[in-house]
């Protein structure tokens, strides 16, 4: 893996851990898809920047349900 790719991966991990939605979104492409394996949201597919925002919103939801 190139140094450039390592830096992007590190920035993504840092943004995710800081729940910095804008920074995390900036590192993805419009066709980004994510299907987390966390029990509370398992089976949901999050697409693009709207999906990233919905994912992070679901983490803040008291019941873990997707907020739209």
Secondary structure as GFF3:
##gff-version 3
##sequence-region A 1 68
A	DSSP	alpha_helix	3	17	.	.	.	ID=ss1
A	DSSP	alpha_helix	21	26	.	.	.	ID=ss2
A	DSSP	beta_strand	33	34	.	.	.	ID=ss3
A	DSSP	three_ten_helix	39	41	.	.	.	ID=ss4
A	DSSP	beta_strand	46	47	.	.	.	ID=ss5
A	DSSP	alpha_helix	48	60	.	.	.	ID=ss6
###
